[in-house]
């Protein structure tokens, strides 16, 4: 009985950290997309001329 409790305690942190990694990856992707969009916006302003 005590063995199953220790296994549960060892597995618990890996499960609780998963959402944090998902959130971190989401924000990394979001910032990368933001940077790319900003870069494309700068390029479009350069090539648009006088409208």
Beta strands, then each sheet from edge to edge (+ up, - down):
end
